[in-house]
């Protein structure tokens, strides 16, 4: 198992999400708003996820 962490402060959300679009993972702890956490979760959830085309969630 490979473990990584990302620590960001004062980052531009769209730029961060775009940079993470090829990264797969899960969020263990965050101080993001619920909406921002959901966007990040979609980007980290699969290969089709991008900022402009988020991956489907279980509810969709």
GUVOLO-37292 format. One record per residue (C-alpha): z, x, y. Coordinates in pm, whole numbers, padded with zeros to 5 digits, always signed. Each point is the difference from the previous one (the first is absolute). Layout:
% residues N
ZXY
...
//
This chain:
% residues 60
+00000+00000+00000
-00088+00123+00347
+00233-00097+00280
-00079+00025+00369
+00145-00127+00321
-00153-00064+00336
+00208+00001+00317
-00161-00124+00319
+00129-00067+00345
-00198-00147+00288
-00324-00018-00199
-00304-00216+00074
-00004-00255-00281
-00377-00035-00046
-00046+00377-00018
+00280+00042-00254
-00128-00285-00220
-00352+00142+00010
+00126+00344-00106
+00198-00152-00289
-00283-00215-00137
-00065+00243-00290
+00369+00037-00085
+00162-00219-00264
+00372-00060-00002
+00288-00227+00075
+00248-00033+00280
+00358+00077-00090
+00159-00033+00342
-00130-00074+00347
+00106-00105+00346
-00336-00168+00063
-00027-00363+00099
-00075-00238-00288
-00361-00037+00119
-00056+00375+00030
+00156+00059-00342
-00233-00260-00152
-00305+00171+00156
+00114+00338-00133
+00065-00147-00345
-00354-00141-00009
-00148+00338+00093
+00204+00180-00267
-00076-00259-00269
-00351+00087-00106
-00333+00174+00043
-00166-00290+00183
+00266-00008+00269
-00087+00108+00352
+00123-00091+00342
-00301-00229+00052
-00006-00130-00359
+00357-00021-00136
+00053-00035-00374
+00086-00349-00122
+00365-00079-00051
+00150-00191-00290
+00004-00317+00212
-00376+00009+00064
//
